[in-house]
Amino acid sequence: MALFITDTYNHNNHKVIISGPTGTVSGFLTSGLSLSANASYGTVMEKSQFQEKIKKLIHNIMPNSQKSIGVEFPVQQRKSWSESDLGDISISMKVVSLNGEDIKSKIKPLYGGVLPQLASNNAFSAPGGYSPNIGGRPTGTWALTVPGVITLTELVMTSVSTEFSKQLTKNGTPLYANVSISFQLAEPISYDQFPL
């Protein structure tokens, strides 16, 4: 077991720190950090809209014309940007029980990011107390830090999965857990705000 922990440290694996409303969890990346950004583009003008504008233009020039118009121009096929988003942010990390502490309690805060809370009226509320807080900043969000690489804030957690080790500590609990987590930004981010 000591060899495994030493091996984790000796391979210069990046440390990962995830903090949010239900706690902070740290571990080591087991694979690269995955970031993807997407942009959506549509056509400048739909064919029917374009045809209607041409008909009106011809009608204004030749009011008595009854001819059918079937003209297409390259400009109507130009692309027009509609939206961009960062997409899913996915990480895989290893959380290790260094001093025999219970690994289950170390990773439990992560599940607070995806499982609802039970309110005093026995109704469910958003995980971690998340609120979009229209008119202000979102609350109940998460932060992901990979020191020396990136820090992202105002994240919502979309999935967590855990695989516990077969190896046990002297207390009989798993020695480590492999955890996969996916996030999304709580709101859009611009190129100027992107922290790379």
PyMOL CGO cylinders between C-alpha atoms (Angstrom):
from pymol import cmd
from pymol.cgo import CYLINDER

trace = [
    CYLINDER, 0.00, 0.00, 0.00, 2.81, 2.43, 0.73, 0.3, 1, 1, 1, 1, 1, 1,
    CYLINDER, 2.81, 2.43, 0.73, 4.19, 1.72, -2.74, 0.3, 1, 1, 1, 1, 1, 1,
    CYLINDER, 4.19, 1.72, -2.74, 0.90, 2.75, -4.31, 0.3, 1, 1, 1, 1, 1, 1,
    CYLINDER, 0.90, 2.75, -4.31, 0.77, 6.07, -2.47, 0.3, 1, 1, 1, 1, 1, 1,
    CYLINDER, 0.77, 6.07, -2.47, 4.44, 6.77, -3.21, 0.3, 1, 1, 1, 1, 1, 1,
    CYLINDER, 4.44, 6.77, -3.21, 3.82, 5.92, -6.86, 0.3, 1, 1, 1, 1, 1, 1,
    CYLINDER, 3.82, 5.92, -6.86, 0.97, 8.45, -7.00, 0.3, 1, 1, 1, 1, 1, 1,
    CYLINDER, 0.97, 8.45, -7.00, 3.20, 11.23, -5.67, 0.3, 1, 1, 1, 1, 1, 1,
    CYLINDER, 3.20, 11.23, -5.67, 6.27, 10.33, -7.75, 0.3, 1, 1, 1, 1, 1, 1,
    CYLINDER, 6.27, 10.33, -7.75, 4.52, 10.58, -11.11, 0.3, 1, 1, 1, 1, 1, 1,
    CYLINDER, 4.52, 10.58, -11.11, 3.91, 14.30, -10.64, 0.3, 1, 1, 1, 1, 1, 1,
    CYLINDER, 3.91, 14.30, -10.64, 0.16, 13.89, -10.96, 0.3, 1, 1, 1, 1, 1, 1,
    CYLINDER, 0.16, 13.89, -10.96, -1.57, 17.22, -10.73, 0.3, 1, 1, 1, 1, 1, 1,
    CYLINDER, -1.57, 17.22, -10.73, -3.40, 17.87, -7.52, 0.3, 1, 1, 1, 1, 1, 1,
    CYLINDER, -3.40, 17.87, -7.52, -7.13, 18.64, -7.89, 0.3, 1, 1, 1, 1, 1, 1,
    CYLINDER, -7.13, 18.64, -7.89, -9.15, 20.70, -5.44, 0.3, 1, 1, 1, 1, 1, 1,
    CYLINDER, -9.15, 20.70, -5.44, -12.93, 20.79, -5.71, 0.3, 1, 1, 1, 1, 1, 1,
    CYLINDER, -12.93, 20.79, -5.71, -14.80, 23.06, -3.33, 0.3, 1, 1, 1, 1, 1, 1,
    CYLINDER, -14.80, 23.06, -3.33, -18.45, 23.88, -3.02, 0.3, 1, 1, 1, 1, 1, 1,
    CYLINDER, -18.45, 23.88, -3.02, -21.34, 24.36, -0.66, 0.3, 1, 1, 1, 1, 1, 1,
    CYLINDER, -21.34, 24.36, -0.66, -21.10, 20.87, 0.88, 0.3, 1, 1, 1, 1, 1, 1,
    CYLINDER, -21.10, 20.87, 0.88, -17.32, 20.79, 1.38, 0.3, 1, 1, 1, 1, 1, 1,
    CYLINDER, -17.32, 20.79, 1.38, -13.89, 20.50, -0.20, 0.3, 1, 1, 1, 1, 1, 1,
    CYLINDER, -13.89, 20.50, -0.20, -12.35, 17.37, -1.71, 0.3, 1, 1, 1, 1, 1, 1,
    CYLINDER, -12.35, 17.37, -1.71, -8.80, 17.03, -2.96, 0.3, 1, 1, 1, 1, 1, 1,
    CYLINDER, -8.80, 17.03, -2.96, -7.03, 14.29, -4.86, 0.3, 1, 1, 1, 1, 1, 1,
    CYLINDER, -7.03, 14.29, -4.86, -4.86, 13.63, -7.89, 0.3, 1, 1, 1, 1, 1, 1,
    CYLINDER, -4.86, 13.63, -7.89, -5.75, 13.66, -11.58, 0.3, 1, 1, 1, 1, 1, 1,
    CYLINDER, -5.75, 13.66, -11.58, -5.76, 10.15, -13.01, 0.3, 1, 1, 1, 1, 1, 1,
    CYLINDER, -5.76, 10.15, -13.01, -6.23, 11.35, -16.58, 0.3, 1, 1, 1, 1, 1, 1,
    CYLINDER, -6.23, 11.35, -16.58, -6.01, 14.70, -18.29, 0.3, 1, 1, 1, 1, 1, 1,
    CYLINDER, -6.01, 14.70, -18.29, -8.46, 17.50, -17.64, 0.3, 1, 1, 1, 1, 1, 1,
    CYLINDER, -8.46, 17.50, -17.64, -11.00, 17.61, -20.44, 0.3, 1, 1, 1, 1, 1, 1,
    CYLINDER, -11.00, 17.61, -20.44, -12.25, 21.01, -21.64, 0.3, 1, 1, 1, 1, 1, 1,
    CYLINDER, -12.25, 21.01, -21.64, -14.25, 21.57, -24.80, 0.3, 1, 1, 1, 1, 1, 1,
    CYLINDER, -14.25, 21.57, -24.80, -15.81, 24.72, -26.18, 0.3, 1, 1, 1, 1, 1, 1,
    CYLINDER, -15.81, 24.72, -26.18, -18.57, 24.82, -28.77, 0.3, 1, 1, 1, 1, 1, 1,
    CYLINDER, -18.57, 24.82, -28.77, -19.98, 27.52, -31.03, 0.3, 1, 1, 1, 1, 1, 1,
    CYLINDER, -19.98, 27.52, -31.03, -23.27, 27.25, -32.92, 0.3, 1, 1, 1, 1, 1, 1,
    CYLINDER, -23.27, 27.25, -32.92, -23.91, 28.92, -36.24, 0.3, 1, 1, 1, 1, 1, 1,
    CYLINDER, -23.91, 28.92, -36.24, -27.07, 29.08, -38.33, 0.3, 1, 1, 1, 1, 1, 1,
    CYLINDER, -27.07, 29.08, -38.33, -27.78, 30.59, -41.73, 0.3, 1, 1, 1, 1, 1, 1,
    CYLINDER, -27.78, 30.59, -41.73, -28.19, 34.34, -41.93, 0.3, 1, 1, 1, 1, 1, 1,
    CYLINDER, -28.19, 34.34, -41.93, -31.68, 34.02, -43.35, 0.3, 1, 1, 1, 1, 1, 1,
    CYLINDER, -31.68, 34.02, -43.35, -33.98, 31.06, -43.87, 0.3, 1, 1, 1, 1, 1, 1,
    CYLINDER, -33.98, 31.06, -43.87, -34.91, 30.38, -47.49, 0.3, 1, 1, 1, 1, 1, 1,
    CYLINDER, -34.91, 30.38, -47.49, -38.60, 31.28, -46.99, 0.3, 1, 1, 1, 1, 1, 1,
    CYLINDER, -38.60, 31.28, -46.99, -37.69, 34.59, -45.32, 0.3, 1, 1, 1, 1, 1, 1,
    CYLINDER, -37.69, 34.59, -45.32, -35.29, 35.41, -48.13, 0.3, 1, 1, 1, 1, 1, 1,
    CYLINDER, -35.29, 35.41, -48.13, -37.84, 34.51, -50.82, 0.3, 1, 1, 1, 1, 1, 1,
    CYLINDER, -37.84, 34.51, -50.82, -40.44, 36.72, -49.12, 0.3, 1, 1, 1, 1, 1, 1,
    CYLINDER, -40.44, 36.72, -49.12, -38.05, 39.69, -49.05, 0.3, 1, 1, 1, 1, 1, 1,
    CYLINDER, -38.05, 39.69, -49.05, -37.27, 39.22, -52.77, 0.3, 1, 1, 1, 1, 1, 1,
    CYLINDER, -37.27, 39.22, -52.77, -41.00, 39.05, -53.58, 0.3, 1, 1, 1, 1, 1, 1,
    CYLINDER, -41.00, 39.05, -53.58, -41.63, 42.32, -51.70, 0.3, 1, 1, 1, 1, 1, 1,
    CYLINDER, -41.63, 42.32, -51.70, -38.67, 43.96, -53.43, 0.3, 1, 1, 1, 1, 1, 1,
    CYLINDER, -38.67, 43.96, -53.43, -39.91, 42.89, -56.90, 0.3, 1, 1, 1, 1, 1, 1,
    CYLINDER, -39.91, 42.89, -56.90, -43.48, 43.88, -56.02, 0.3, 1, 1, 1, 1, 1, 1,
    CYLINDER, -43.48, 43.88, -56.02, -42.22, 47.35, -55.03, 0.3, 1, 1, 1, 1, 1, 1,
    CYLINDER, -42.22, 47.35, -55.03, -40.36, 47.64, -58.35, 0.3, 1, 1, 1, 1, 1, 1,
    CYLINDER, -40.36, 47.64, -58.35, -43.04, 46.00, -60.52, 0.3, 1, 1, 1, 1, 1, 1,
    CYLINDER, -43.04, 46.00, -60.52, -46.36, 46.12, -58.59, 0.3, 1, 1, 1, 1, 1, 1,
    CYLINDER, -46.36, 46.12, -58.59, -48.36, 44.31, -61.30, 0.3, 1, 1, 1, 1, 1, 1,
    CYLINDER, -48.36, 44.31, -61.30, -45.96, 41.34, -61.64, 0.3, 1, 1, 1, 1, 1, 1,
    CYLINDER, -45.96, 41.34, -61.64, -47.40, 37.90, -60.81, 0.3, 1, 1, 1, 1, 1, 1,
    CYLINDER, -47.40, 37.90, -60.81, -44.22, 35.94, -61.57, 0.3, 1, 1, 1, 1, 1, 1,
    CYLINDER, -44.22, 35.94, -61.57, -43.00, 33.26, -59.18, 0.3, 1, 1, 1, 1, 1, 1,
    CYLINDER, -43.00, 33.26, -59.18, -39.56, 33.91, -57.75, 0.3, 1, 1, 1, 1, 1, 1,
    CYLINDER, -39.56, 33.91, -57.75, -37.11, 31.04, -57.24, 0.3, 1, 1, 1, 1, 1, 1,
    CYLINDER, -37.11, 31.04, -57.24, -33.84, 32.88, -56.82, 0.3, 1, 1, 1, 1, 1, 1,
    CYLINDER, -33.84, 32.88, -56.82, -31.16, 31.91, -54.30, 0.3, 1, 1, 1, 1, 1, 1,
    CYLINDER, -31.16, 31.91, -54.30, -28.11, 33.98, -53.48, 0.3, 1, 1, 1, 1, 1, 1,
    CYLINDER, -28.11, 33.98, -53.48, -24.94, 32.90, -51.69, 0.3, 1, 1, 1, 1, 1, 1,
    CYLINDER, -24.94, 32.90, -51.69, -25.47, 35.54, -49.00, 0.3, 1, 1, 1, 1, 1, 1,
    CYLINDER, -25.47, 35.54, -49.00, -28.46, 33.65, -47.61, 0.3, 1, 1, 1, 1, 1, 1,
    CYLINDER, -28.46, 33.65, -47.61, -26.16, 30.70, -46.90, 0.3, 1, 1, 1, 1, 1, 1,
    CYLINDER, -26.16, 30.70, -46.90, -23.67, 32.71, -44.86, 0.3, 1, 1, 1, 1, 1, 1,
    CYLINDER, -23.67, 32.71, -44.86, -23.30, 31.57, -41.30, 0.3, 1, 1, 1, 1, 1, 1,
    CYLINDER, -23.30, 31.57, -41.30, -24.45, 33.67, -38.38, 0.3, 1, 1, 1, 1, 1, 1,
    CYLINDER, -24.45, 33.67, -38.38, -23.20, 33.00, -34.85, 0.3, 1, 1, 1, 1, 1, 1,
    CYLINDER, -23.20, 33.00, -34.85, -25.97, 32.14, -32.40, 0.3, 1, 1, 1, 1, 1, 1,
    CYLINDER, -25.97, 32.14, -32.40, -24.29, 30.92, -29.18, 0.3, 1, 1, 1, 1, 1, 1,
    CYLINDER, -24.29, 30.92, -29.18, -21.16, 29.49, -27.55, 0.3, 1, 1, 1, 1, 1, 1,
    CYLINDER, -21.16, 29.49, -27.55, -20.62, 27.40, -24.46, 0.3, 1, 1, 1, 1, 1, 1,
    CYLINDER, -20.62, 27.40, -24.46, -17.76, 25.69, -22.70, 0.3, 1, 1, 1, 1, 1, 1,
    CYLINDER, -17.76, 25.69, -22.70, -19.49, 22.31, -22.76, 0.3, 1, 1, 1, 1, 1, 1,
    CYLINDER, -19.49, 22.31, -22.76, -18.88, 19.65, -20.15, 0.3, 1, 1, 1, 1, 1, 1,
    CYLINDER, -18.88, 19.65, -20.15, -15.81, 19.87, -17.95, 0.3, 1, 1, 1, 1, 1, 1,
    CYLINDER, -15.81, 19.87, -17.95, -14.80, 16.35, -16.97, 0.3, 1, 1, 1, 1, 1, 1,
    CYLINDER, -14.80, 16.35, -16.97, -12.15, 15.10, -14.59, 0.3, 1, 1, 1, 1, 1, 1,
    CYLINDER, -12.15, 15.10, -14.59, -11.08, 11.76, -13.18, 0.3, 1, 1, 1, 1, 1, 1,
    CYLINDER, -11.08, 11.76, -13.18, -9.29, 11.84, -9.87, 0.3, 1, 1, 1, 1, 1, 1,
    CYLINDER, -9.29, 11.84, -9.87, -7.98, 9.54, -7.17, 0.3, 1, 1, 1, 1, 1, 1,
    CYLINDER, -7.98, 9.54, -7.17, -8.81, 10.38, -3.56, 0.3, 1, 1, 1, 1, 1, 1,
    CYLINDER, -8.81, 10.38, -3.56, -6.49, 8.58, -1.13, 0.3, 1, 1, 1, 1, 1, 1,
    CYLINDER, -6.49, 8.58, -1.13, -6.90, 7.74, 2.56, 0.3, 1, 1, 1, 1, 1, 1,
    CYLINDER, -6.90, 7.74, 2.56, -3.51, 8.83, 3.88, 0.3, 1, 1, 1, 1, 1, 1,
    CYLINDER, -3.51, 8.83, 3.88, -3.91, 8.32, 7.62, 0.3, 1, 1, 1, 1, 1, 1,
    CYLINDER, -3.91, 8.32, 7.62, -6.59, 5.67, 7.76, 0.3, 1, 1, 1, 1, 1, 1,
    CYLINDER, -6.59, 5.67, 7.76, -9.42, 8.18, 7.53, 0.3, 1, 1, 1, 1, 1, 1,
    CYLINDER, -9.42, 8.18, 7.53, -12.67, 6.92, 6.06, 0.3, 1, 1, 1, 1, 1, 1,
    CYLINDER, -12.67, 6.92, 6.06, -12.54, 7.52, 2.29, 0.3, 1, 1, 1, 1, 1, 1,
    CYLINDER, -12.54, 7.52, 2.29, -16.34, 7.52, 2.13, 0.3, 1, 1, 1, 1, 1, 1,
    CYLINDER, -16.34, 7.52, 2.13, -16.57, 10.63, 4.32, 0.3, 1, 1, 1, 1, 1, 1,
    CYLINDER, -16.57, 10.63, 4.32, -13.82, 12.30, 2.25, 0.3, 1, 1, 1, 1, 1, 1,
    CYLINDER, -13.82, 12.30, 2.25, -15.80, 12.00, -1.00, 0.3, 1, 1, 1, 1, 1, 1,
    CYLINDER, -15.80, 12.00, -1.00, -19.35, 12.42, 0.37, 0.3, 1, 1, 1, 1, 1, 1,
    CYLINDER, -19.35, 12.42, 0.37, -19.33, 16.24, -0.17, 0.3, 1, 1, 1, 1, 1, 1,
    CYLINDER, -19.33, 16.24, -0.17, -19.16, 15.60, -3.93, 0.3, 1, 1, 1, 1, 1, 1,
    CYLINDER, -19.16, 15.60, -3.93, -22.53, 13.87, -3.87, 0.3, 1, 1, 1, 1, 1, 1,
    CYLINDER, -22.53, 13.87, -3.87, -23.97, 17.06, -2.36, 0.3, 1, 1, 1, 1, 1, 1,
    CYLINDER, -23.97, 17.06, -2.36, -23.37, 18.60, -5.77, 0.3, 1, 1, 1, 1, 1, 1,
    CYLINDER, -23.37, 18.60, -5.77, -25.77, 16.26, -7.58, 0.3, 1, 1, 1, 1, 1, 1,
    CYLINDER, -25.77, 16.26, -7.58, -28.27, 14.98, -4.99, 0.3, 1, 1, 1, 1, 1, 1,
    CYLINDER, -28.27, 14.98, -4.99, -31.10, 17.25, -3.83, 0.3, 1, 1, 1, 1, 1, 1,
    CYLINDER, -31.10, 17.25, -3.83, -31.35, 18.56, -0.30, 0.3, 1, 1, 1, 1, 1, 1,
    CYLINDER, -31.35, 18.56, -0.30, -34.39, 17.89, 1.86, 0.3, 1, 1, 1, 1, 1, 1,
    CYLINDER, -34.39, 17.89, 1.86, -35.93, 21.18, 2.96, 0.3, 1, 1, 1, 1, 1, 1,
    CYLINDER, -35.93, 21.18, 2.96, -37.74, 21.72, 6.28, 0.3, 1, 1, 1, 1, 1, 1,
    CYLINDER, -37.74, 21.72, 6.28, -41.12, 21.26, 4.55, 0.3, 1, 1, 1, 1, 1, 1,
    CYLINDER, -41.12, 21.26, 4.55, -40.02, 17.79, 3.30, 0.3, 1, 1, 1, 1, 1, 1,
    CYLINDER, -40.02, 17.79, 3.30, -39.68, 19.06, -0.27, 0.3, 1, 1, 1, 1, 1, 1,
    CYLINDER, -39.68, 19.06, -0.27, -36.54, 18.67, -2.31, 0.3, 1, 1, 1, 1, 1, 1,
    CYLINDER, -36.54, 18.67, -2.31, -34.39, 21.67, -3.18, 0.3, 1, 1, 1, 1, 1, 1,
    CYLINDER, -34.39, 21.67, -3.18, -31.56, 21.99, -5.69, 0.3, 1, 1, 1, 1, 1, 1,
    CYLINDER, -31.56, 21.99, -5.69, -28.27, 20.20, -4.89, 0.3, 1, 1, 1, 1, 1, 1,
    CYLINDER, -28.27, 20.20, -4.89, -25.97, 22.24, -2.67, 0.3, 1, 1, 1, 1, 1, 1,
    CYLINDER, -25.97, 22.24, -2.67, -28.58, 24.98, -2.40, 0.3, 1, 1, 1, 1, 1, 1,
    CYLINDER, -28.58, 24.98, -2.40, -27.93, 26.04, -6.01, 0.3, 1, 1, 1, 1, 1, 1,
    CYLINDER, -27.93, 26.04, -6.01, -29.84, 29.09, -7.20, 0.3, 1, 1, 1, 1, 1, 1,
    CYLINDER, -29.84, 29.09, -7.20, -29.43, 30.93, -10.50, 0.3, 1, 1, 1, 1, 1, 1,
    CYLINDER, -29.43, 30.93, -10.50, -30.12, 34.13, -8.49, 0.3, 1, 1, 1, 1, 1, 1,
    CYLINDER, -30.12, 34.13, -8.49, -31.59, 36.10, -11.39, 0.3, 1, 1, 1, 1, 1, 1,
    CYLINDER, -31.59, 36.10, -11.39, -30.30, 39.66, -11.17, 0.3, 1, 1, 1, 1, 1, 1,
    CYLINDER, -30.30, 39.66, -11.17, -27.18, 38.62, -9.25, 0.3, 1, 1, 1, 1, 1, 1,
    CYLINDER, -27.18, 38.62, -9.25, -24.50, 35.93, -9.24, 0.3, 1, 1, 1, 1, 1, 1,
    CYLINDER, -24.50, 35.93, -9.24, -25.48, 32.24, -9.02, 0.3, 1, 1, 1, 1, 1, 1,
    CYLINDER, -25.48, 32.24, -9.02, -25.14, 30.72, -5.54, 0.3, 1, 1, 1, 1, 1, 1,
    CYLINDER, -25.14, 30.72, -5.54, -24.46, 27.16, -4.42, 0.3, 1, 1, 1, 1, 1, 1,
    CYLINDER, -24.46, 27.16, -4.42, -21.86, 26.63, -7.15, 0.3, 1, 1, 1, 1, 1, 1,
    CYLINDER, -21.86, 26.63, -7.15, -18.56, 24.75, -7.23, 0.3, 1, 1, 1, 1, 1, 1,
    CYLINDER, -18.56, 24.75, -7.23, -14.95, 25.65, -7.95, 0.3, 1, 1, 1, 1, 1, 1,
    CYLINDER, -14.95, 25.65, -7.95, -12.41, 23.39, -9.64, 0.3, 1, 1, 1, 1, 1, 1,
    CYLINDER, -12.41, 23.39, -9.64, -8.70, 24.10, -9.22, 0.3, 1, 1, 1, 1, 1, 1,
    CYLINDER, -8.70, 24.10, -9.22, -5.83, 22.25, -10.84, 0.3, 1, 1, 1, 1, 1, 1,
    CYLINDER, -5.83, 22.25, -10.84, -2.87, 24.30, -9.53, 0.3, 1, 1, 1, 1, 1, 1,
    CYLINDER, -2.87, 24.30, -9.53, -0.68, 25.60, -12.32, 0.3, 1, 1, 1, 1, 1, 1,
    CYLINDER, -0.68, 25.60, -12.32, -3.30, 24.70, -14.94, 0.3, 1, 1, 1, 1, 1, 1,
    CYLINDER, -3.30, 24.70, -14.94, -6.70, 26.30, -14.34, 0.3, 1, 1, 1, 1, 1, 1,
    CYLINDER, -6.70, 26.30, -14.34, -9.22, 27.53, -11.80, 0.3, 1, 1, 1, 1, 1, 1,
    CYLINDER, -9.22, 27.53, -11.80, -12.88, 27.58, -12.79, 0.3, 1, 1, 1, 1, 1, 1,
    CYLINDER, -12.88, 27.58, -12.79, -15.60, 28.98, -10.56, 0.3, 1, 1, 1, 1, 1, 1,
    CYLINDER, -15.60, 28.98, -10.56, -19.39, 29.15, -10.70, 0.3, 1, 1, 1, 1, 1, 1,
    CYLINDER, -19.39, 29.15, -10.70, -19.73, 25.56, -11.85, 0.3, 1, 1, 1, 1, 1, 1,
    CYLINDER, -19.73, 25.56, -11.85, -22.70, 23.26, -11.45, 0.3, 1, 1, 1, 1, 1, 1,
    CYLINDER, -22.70, 23.26, -11.45, -21.94, 19.59, -10.95, 0.3, 1, 1, 1, 1, 1, 1,
    CYLINDER, -21.94, 19.59, -10.95, -23.80, 17.33, -13.38, 0.3, 1, 1, 1, 1, 1, 1,
    CYLINDER, -23.80, 17.33, -13.38, -22.50, 13.87, -12.47, 0.3, 1, 1, 1, 1, 1, 1,
    CYLINDER, -22.50, 13.87, -12.47, -20.34, 11.99, -9.96, 0.3, 1, 1, 1, 1, 1, 1,
    CYLINDER, -20.34, 11.99, -9.96, -19.33, 8.34, -10.02, 0.3, 1, 1, 1, 1, 1, 1,
    CYLINDER, -19.33, 8.34, -10.02, -17.07, 6.52, -7.61, 0.3, 1, 1, 1, 1, 1, 1,
    CYLINDER, -17.07, 6.52, -7.61, -15.18, 3.24, -7.73, 0.3, 1, 1, 1, 1, 1, 1,
    CYLINDER, -15.18, 3.24, -7.73, -13.78, 2.15, -4.36, 0.3, 1, 1, 1, 1, 1, 1,
    CYLINDER, -13.78, 2.15, -4.36, -10.51, 0.20, -4.13, 0.3, 1, 1, 1, 1, 1, 1,
    CYLINDER, -10.51, 0.20, -4.13, -10.36, -3.46, -3.14, 0.3, 1, 1, 1, 1, 1, 1,
    CYLINDER, -10.36, -3.46, -3.14, -7.38, -2.61, -0.92, 0.3, 1, 1, 1, 1, 1, 1,
    CYLINDER, -7.38, -2.61, -0.92, -8.39, -1.69, 2.60, 0.3, 1, 1, 1, 1, 1, 1,
    CYLINDER, -8.39, -1.69, 2.60, -6.89, 0.45, 5.35, 0.3, 1, 1, 1, 1, 1, 1,
    CYLINDER, -6.89, 0.45, 5.35, -6.15, -1.03, 8.77, 0.3, 1, 1, 1, 1, 1, 1,
    CYLINDER, -6.15, -1.03, 8.77, -9.61, 0.25, 9.77, 0.3, 1, 1, 1, 1, 1, 1,
    CYLINDER, -9.61, 0.25, 9.77, -11.26, -1.90, 7.08, 0.3, 1, 1, 1, 1, 1, 1,
    CYLINDER, -11.26, -1.90, 7.08, -12.33, 0.95, 4.80, 0.3, 1, 1, 1, 1, 1, 1,
    CYLINDER, -12.33, 0.95, 4.80, -11.23, 1.38, 1.15, 0.3, 1, 1, 1, 1, 1, 1,
    CYLINDER, -11.23, 1.38, 1.15, -7.70, 2.77, 0.74, 0.3, 1, 1, 1, 1, 1, 1,
    CYLINDER, -7.70, 2.77, 0.74, -8.65, 5.01, -2.17, 0.3, 1, 1, 1, 1, 1, 1,
    CYLINDER, -8.65, 5.01, -2.17, -11.47, 5.87, -4.55, 0.3, 1, 1, 1, 1, 1, 1,
    CYLINDER, -11.47, 5.87, -4.55, -11.41, 6.70, -8.26, 0.3, 1, 1, 1, 1, 1, 1,
    CYLINDER, -11.41, 6.70, -8.26, -13.91, 9.50, -8.84, 0.3, 1, 1, 1, 1, 1, 1,
    CYLINDER, -13.91, 9.50, -8.84, -15.21, 10.85, -12.15, 0.3, 1, 1, 1, 1, 1, 1,
    CYLINDER, -15.21, 10.85, -12.15, -16.96, 14.22, -12.10, 0.3, 1, 1, 1, 1, 1, 1,
    CYLINDER, -16.96, 14.22, -12.10, -18.59, 16.39, -14.76, 0.3, 1, 1, 1, 1, 1, 1,
    CYLINDER, -18.59, 16.39, -14.76, -19.36, 20.08, -14.46, 0.3, 1, 1, 1, 1, 1, 1,
    CYLINDER, -19.36, 20.08, -14.46, -20.95, 22.80, -16.54, 0.3, 1, 1, 1, 1, 1, 1,
    CYLINDER, -20.95, 22.80, -16.54, -20.65, 26.55, -16.15, 0.3, 1, 1, 1, 1, 1, 1,
    CYLINDER, -20.65, 26.55, -16.15, -23.61, 28.11, -14.35, 0.3, 1, 1, 1, 1, 1, 1,
    CYLINDER, -23.61, 28.11, -14.35, -23.66, 30.86, -16.98, 0.3, 1, 1, 1, 1, 1, 1,
    CYLINDER, -23.66, 30.86, -16.98, -21.90, 31.60, -20.28, 0.3, 1, 1, 1, 1, 1, 1,
    CYLINDER, -21.90, 31.60, -20.28, -18.30, 32.77, -20.25, 0.3, 1, 1, 1, 1, 1, 1,
    CYLINDER, -18.30, 32.77, -20.25, -16.56, 35.02, -22.76, 0.3, 1, 1, 1, 1, 1, 1,
    CYLINDER, -16.56, 35.02, -22.76, -13.13, 34.50, -24.31, 0.3, 1, 1, 1, 1, 1, 1,
    CYLINDER, -13.13, 34.50, -24.31, -11.82, 37.42, -22.19, 0.3, 1, 1, 1, 1, 1, 1,
    CYLINDER, -11.82, 37.42, -22.19, -13.10, 35.75, -18.98, 0.3, 1, 1, 1, 1, 1, 1,
    CYLINDER, -13.10, 35.75, -18.98, -11.75, 32.27, -19.82, 0.3, 1, 1, 1, 1, 1, 1,
    CYLINDER, -11.75, 32.27, -19.82, -8.90, 31.60, -17.34, 0.3, 1, 1, 1, 1, 1, 1,
    CYLINDER, -8.90, 31.60, -17.34, -6.34, 29.86, -19.59, 0.3, 1, 1, 1, 1, 1, 1,
]
cmd.load_cgo(trace, "trace")
